[in-house]
Amino acid sequence: MNLKQLAKELNLSFSTVSKALRDSHEISTDTKKRVLAKAKELNYQVNPLASSFRKQKSLTIAVVIPEVVNDFFGPVINGIESIAQEKGYHVLIYLTHEDMQKEVAITQLLQNGRVDGIMMSLSEQTSETTHLEALKEKGIPLVFFDRTVDQPDAPKVTTDDYNCGIKATEHLIENGCKQIAFLSISQHLSISNKRMNGYLEALKKNNIKSDSALLVSCDSHDAKNNERIQELLKRENRPDGIFASVEKLAISTYKICEALRLNIPNDVKIITFSNSYTAPFLNPSLTTVTQPAYEMGREAAAVLFKLIEKKKPASPMENIVLNSVLIARNSTKSELAR
């Protein structure tokens, strides 16, 4: 079964069937459904090689992420691949390992036309964007997700980090915390800064004076992070609440609390952004702000394919914001709630 035979079976033009299979905006929803149903019935398979030769496309997209030892990026990649497979595309995964120079090298590699589009979540070291501007100048479709920058001007898919920063902090306040520390992961990352700004806004709204000593700047060096958190928790006037901007800092806090014989949540309450499947099974179970990682991957991929296929104009300023969910568990329970 080839495309011409499929068109004949449907009594439609070759062009109409081809556009329907590519989900073109020029074709009605009913016609698309009819074409897809017949294609499935007759076991029609797209010939990706022939299609790529006709369109001079690689039928490959690149996904650039900072790490894989993370329960967030796995579901994101699954979401991306679910859309890519529907489009007959392959997905190449590139890791920066939180290193800006590796990120630069990867973007230079991808400028040679080996991919039709790029999706990126930036490294925690990314402090300038010349290499990203170069991708835009080459005309390569580019979409940022989760970790983004203002420039270059490209579509972004994120979660509501600022509002969730407020909610996470107020959750600690509602459960009796009066001195809350914020553990940031990078001064350059949008997610860390938005979560911190939400934290500061929640303190202001609840008439709690912010204290610079409770703003702990962490990075990718676990040993140094542990030293900083331990120093924070050994203070005479230690915090009674910890808001970790990312999961690994919350896990480090758990370990340090155990070493210092501090009880969670009696001595200190902990909340973090996390998609970890193990959060409910920690002792105590960890309160999290959980992001819709799989949905983010699908949304970001859909935006990228809109740019690749040019089915309709995509605004460079397109900014899709998805909602996260606060899941309260034992690490933040108050005395009254237990």
C-alpha positions in Angstrom: 0.0 0.0 0.0 1.5 3.3 -1.1 0.2 6.9 -0.9 -1.3 6.9 -4.4 -3.2 3.7 -3.7 -4.4 5.1 -0.4 -5.7 8.2 -2.1 -7.5 6.1 -4.7 -9.2 4.0 -1.9 -10.4 7.2 -0.3 -11.4 8.9 -3.6 -9.3 11.9 -2.6 -6.4 13.7 -4.3 -2.8 12.6 -3.6 -2.1 16.1 -2.2 -5.1 16.0 0.2 -4.1 12.6 1.7 -0.5 13.7 2.0 -1.5 16.9 3.9 -4.0 15.0 6.1 -1.3 12.6 7.1 1.0 15.5 8.0 -1.8 17.1 10.1 -1.9 20.2 7.9 -4.2 23.0 9.0 -5.5 23.2 5.4 -7.3 19.9 5.8 -10.5 19.6 7.9 -10.6 17.5 11.1 -13.2 15.1 9.6 -11.1 14.4 6.5 -8.0 13.9 8.7 -9.9 11.3 10.8 -11.2 9.6 7.7 -7.7 9.4 6.1 -6.0 8.1 9.3 -8.7 5.5 9.8 -8.3 4.2 6.3 -4.5 4.2 6.6 -4.8 2.2 9.8 -7.3 -0.2 8.2 -5.0 -0.8 5.1 -1.8 -0.9 7.2 -0.4 2.0 5.3 3.1 2.9 6.6 4.9 6.2 5.8 8.1 5.8 4.0 10.4 8.1 6.0 13.3 7.8 3.6 11.4 8.8 0.6 9.7 11.6 2.5 13.0 13.0 3.7 14.5 13.0 0.2 11.5 14.9 -1.2 11.5 17.5 1.6 15.3 17.6 2.1 14.7 16.9 5.8 16.6 14.6 8.2 13.4 13.5 10.0 15.4 13.8 13.2 15.0 16.3 16.1 17.5 16.9 18.9 16.7 17.2 22.6 19.4 18.8 24.7 19.1 18.3 28.4 21.4 18.9 31.4 21.2 15.4 33.0 19.4 12.1 33.0 19.8 11.1 36.7 16.6 12.9 37.3 12.9 11.8 37.5 11.8 14.9 35.6 13.6 14.5 32.3 12.7 10.9 31.7 9.0 11.6 31.5 9.7 14.7 29.4 11.6 12.6 26.8 8.7 10.1 26.8 6.3 12.9 26.0 8.6 14.2 23.2 9.0 10.8 21.7 5.2 10.1 21.7 4.8 13.1 19.4 7.9 12.4 17.3 6.8 8.9 16.6 3.4 10.1 15.4 5.3 12.4 13.0 7.7 9.6 11.8 10.7 11.4 13.4 13.7 10.1 15.3 14.9 11.7 18.5 18.6 12.3 19.4 19.3 13.0 23.0 22.3 15.2 23.9 23.6 15.6 27.5 25.4 18.8 28.7 26.1 17.4 32.2 25.3 20.9 33.5 28.3 22.2 31.6 27.9 25.4 29.5 31.0 24.6 27.3 29.5 21.2 26.4 26.2 22.9 25.6 28.1 25.3 23.3 29.8 22.4 21.6 26.5 20.5 21.0 24.8 23.5 19.5 27.8 24.0 17.1 27.5 20.4 16.1 23.8 20.7 15.4 24.3 23.7 13.1 25.3 21.4 10.2 21.8 20.4 9.3 21.8 17.0 10.9 18.5 17.8 12.6 15.3 19.5 11.6 14.7 21.2 15.0 16.0 21.5 18.5 14.5 21.4 21.9 16.6 22.6 24.8 16.6 22.7 28.6 19.6 24.8 29.6 22.6 23.9 31.9 22.8 25.5 35.3 26.1 27.2 34.1 24.5 28.9 31.0 25.1 32.6 31.6 25.3 33.9 28.0 23.5 33.1 24.9 25.7 33.7 21.9 25.6 30.0 20.9 21.8 30.0 21.1 21.5 33.2 19.0 23.6 31.4 16.4 21.0 28.6 16.1 18.3 31.2 15.4 20.5 33.0 12.8 20.9 29.6 11.0 17.1 29.4 10.9 17.0 26.2 12.9 13.6 25.7 14.7 14.2 26.0 18.4 12.0 25.5 21.4 13.0 25.9 25.1 11.4 23.9 27.9 11.6 24.0 31.7 15.0 25.9 31.9 14.7 28.9 29.6 16.2 32.2 28.7 14.7 35.5 27.5 17.0 35.7 24.5 17.0 34.4 21.8 13.3 35.0 21.2 11.9 31.5 20.8 8.9 29.6 22.0 9.0 28.3 25.6 7.1 25.6 27.5 7.4 25.9 31.3 5.5 25.4 34.5 4.1 28.0 36.9 7.3 28.2 38.9 6.6 31.6 40.5 3.1 30.8 41.7 4.2 27.4 42.9 7.1 29.0 44.8 4.5 31.1 46.6 2.3 28.0 47.3 5.2 25.9 48.6 6.3 28.6 51.0 2.8 29.3 52.2 2.4 25.6 52.8 5.3 25.7 55.2 3.9 28.8 56.9 0.5 27.2 57.3 2.2 24.3 59.0 3.9 26.5 61.6 7.2 27.5 60.0 8.4 31.0 60.9 12.0 30.8 59.6 12.2 29.3 56.2 15.4 28.8 54.2 15.5 28.6 50.4 18.1 26.4 48.6 18.7 27.6 45.1 20.5 25.6 42.4 21.8 28.4 40.2 21.7 32.1 39.9 21.4 31.8 36.1 18.5 29.4 35.8 15.0 30.8 35.2 13.4 28.0 37.3 15.5 28.7 40.3 15.0 32.4 40.2 11.2 32.2 39.7 10.9 29.8 42.5 13.0 32.0 44.8 10.9 35.1 43.8 7.8 33.2 44.7 9.3 32.3 48.1 10.2 36.0 48.7 6.7 37.1 47.7 5.1 34.6 50.1 7.2 35.8 53.0 6.2 39.4 52.2 2.5 38.5 51.9 2.7 36.8 55.3 4.6 39.7 57.0 7.8 37.5 57.5 11.0 39.5 57.0 13.4 37.9 54.5 16.9 37.0 55.7 19.7 36.8 53.3 21.4 34.2 55.5 18.5 31.9 54.7 19.1 32.1 51.0 21.6 29.3 50.3 23.2 29.3 46.8 24.0 25.8 45.7 25.4 24.3 42.5 26.3 21.0 40.9 29.0 20.1 43.4 27.3 17.8 45.9 30.1 17.9 48.5 30.0 21.8 48.7 26.2 21.7 48.8 26.3 19.4 51.7 28.7 21.7 53.6 26.4 24.7 53.0 23.3 22.8 54.1 25.0 21.4 57.2 26.3 24.8 58.2 22.7 26.2 57.8 21.2 23.4 60.0 24.0 23.7 62.7 23.2 27.4 63.3 22.0 28.2 66.8 18.9 29.8 65.3 18.4 27.2 62.6 15.5 27.3 60.1 12.4 25.4 60.9 11.5 25.0 57.2 13.5 24.2 54.1 12.3 25.0 50.6 14.6 23.1 48.2 14.4 24.4 44.6 15.3 20.9 43.2 14.9 17.4 44.5 18.6 16.6 45.0 19.0 19.4 47.5 16.0 18.0 49.5 17.6 14.5 49.5 20.9 16.1 50.8 18.9 17.8 53.5 17.4 14.5 54.6 20.8 12.9 54.9 22.2 15.9 56.9 19.2 15.9 59.2 19.8 12.2 59.9 23.5 12.9 60.6 22.7 15.8 62.9 19.8 13.8 64.5 17.2 16.4 63.5 13.7 15.0 63.2 11.7 15.7 60.1 9.1 17.3 60.4 9.4 18.0 64.2 12.6 20.0 64.0 12.6 21.0 60.4 10.0 20.7 57.6 11.0 20.1 54.0 9.3 20.8 50.6 10.8 20.6 47.1 10.0 20.5 43.4 10.2 16.9 42.4 8.8 14.2 40.1 10.4 11.4 42.0 8.5 8.1 42.2 10.3 7.5 45.5 9.0 10.6 47.3 6.1 8.8 48.9 8.3 6.1 50.2 11.0 8.2 51.9 11.0 8.3 55.7 9.1 10.6 56.2 7.4 10.8 52.9 8.5 14.0 51.0 6.1 16.9 50.3 6.5 17.9 46.6 5.5 20.3 43.9 5.1 17.8 41.1 5.4 19.1 37.5 3.5 17.7 34.5 6.7 16.4 32.9 5.2 14.1 30.3 2.7 16.8 29.2 5.5 19.3 29.0 7.4 17.1 26.6 4.3 16.6 24.4 3.5 20.4 24.4 7.1 21.4 23.5 7.3 18.8 20.8 4.0 20.0 19.3 5.3 23.5 19.2 8.6 22.4 17.6 6.7 20.5 14.8 4.5 23.5 14.2 7.7 25.4 13.4 9.2 22.5 11.3 6.1 21.9 9.3 5.1 25.6 9.1 1.5 24.5 9.2 0.7 27.9 10.6 2.8 30.8 11.8 4.2 30.2 15.3 4.8 33.3 17.4 8.4 33.4 18.7 6.9 34.8 21.9 4.7 31.7 22.3 4.9 30.8 26.0 2.9 27.8 27.2 2.7 27.6 31.0 1.5 24.3 32.6 0.2 23.9 36.1 2.1 21.9 38.7 0.5 20.3 41.8 1.5 20.5 45.4 1.3 17.1 47.1 1.4 17.3 50.9 3.1 14.5 52.7 4.6 13.8 56.1 7.8 16.0 55.7 5.7 19.1 56.3 3.0 17.9 58.7 2.3 20.2 61.7 1.9 18.8 65.2 -1.9 19.3 64.9 -2.1 17.4 61.7 -0.2 14.3 62.9 
